[in-house]
Amino acid sequence: MDGKREIIETEITMGTVHSAAIEPYRVRLFVEDEIVRDAEITVGVNHRGIERIMEGLPVEKANSLTEKVCGICSGVHLWNSVLVAEKGLGVEIPERASYIRIIVGELERIHSHLLYLAHGNEVLGHETFSMRLFYIRETVMELLRLIGGNRVQYGVPIIGGIRPRADLDEMKIQRISEGMDFIEEKVEAFAERFTADPMVMSRITGVCPISRKEALRLHVTGPTLRATGVELDIRTEMPCYDPFEFEVITRDGGDVRANLLMRVLEIFESIKIIRQALRDLPDGRVVDRNWEMQDTGIVKSYVEAPRGRLYHSYAIEDGRVRGSIIRTPSMSNIGAMQYACIGHHITDAQLGIVQCDPCFTCTDRAIEIIDLNAER
């Protein structure tokens, strides 16, 4: 031995199928002595060409297709796609329909956050916490089925309001209210156990942090951005949320612990919004059909999906969709997930990726066009 220290650099690949990943995607970690020096996340396995399929479809049919973008946040995709049409056509929806849309949207946020927390604990190796969270989430899924008729793709918003079948009677209101009491009690108990566990806290505190500056540079969105201390929630810019009081939750540190606690605290805010909507639910009809189809230019709409800012846009021509574009929050957050791994031990890499709550199936619509004849 000459006393020189040899640096060994290698590439470790996870995916496209991996036990710690819910969806197929590929992660390439470039490591030196088990420390990640660079990372690359590749999607593409689930590309289904949804925007291309929407091209030329009647608006109502195209809107329904957007629920297929994501199985976790299907409702918010439909809601935002319907908002594009309503903005372009100048449709005013009944106040009661707006309240029910928000109730469904916040129920979906709760179930998405519970899924994130359950999967995060699965990656941590804490199967007991994971199963308990799935048990709590089951109540939310049944409430969504009660309202829309399905546990996934409930099809509540339509142009002009909501489907009449999704209107809330006294029985549904009582069931939702009881469900909120149950979820609040169980999530509080989970949070107390979770934060009091020294092994769990030591495993996630300070792991793969993203600074506020880097989060803004990488265009991070949603709870992942708010976990770095940035108070930005698109719901505060949506007029339909004006009647409701809620806090924009933020944490400091941007690490795995901050991201996990962000979702826990946001669940309580969603419960608060749902209770207000149930208490103040206006009377009246749930759909306005007094509108006419007409051509529009490109109309854009942003909403706060469970993972952050969701963008939909399209034009209407002869009652059909033209030039649809959908940008999901995970498209912005992929860069943060790659960055979070760098400089940390390889065993922390999967935690760094999962902390951003990735949804690669809904992200998997982007394509890269390369001009082989170009000089650069």
Secondary structure, DSSP 8 states (H G I E B T S, - for coil): --S-----EEEEEE-SS-TT-SS--EEEEEEETTEEEEEEEE--TT---HHHHHTTSBHHHHHHHGGGS-SSSHHHHHHHHHHHHHHHHT----HHHHHHHHHHHHHHHHHHHHHHHHHHHHHHT-HHHHHHHHHHHHHHHHHHHHHHS-SS----EETTEE-GGG---HHHHHHHHHHHHHHHHHHHHHHHHHHH-HHHHHHHTTSS---HHHHHHTT--THHHHTTT----GGGG-GGGTT--------SS-SHHHHHHHHHHHHHHHHHHHHHHHHT---S-SB--------EEEEEEEEEETTEEEEEEEEEETTEEEEEEEE-HHHHHHHHHHHHHTTSBHHHHHHHHHTT---HHHHTT------TTS--
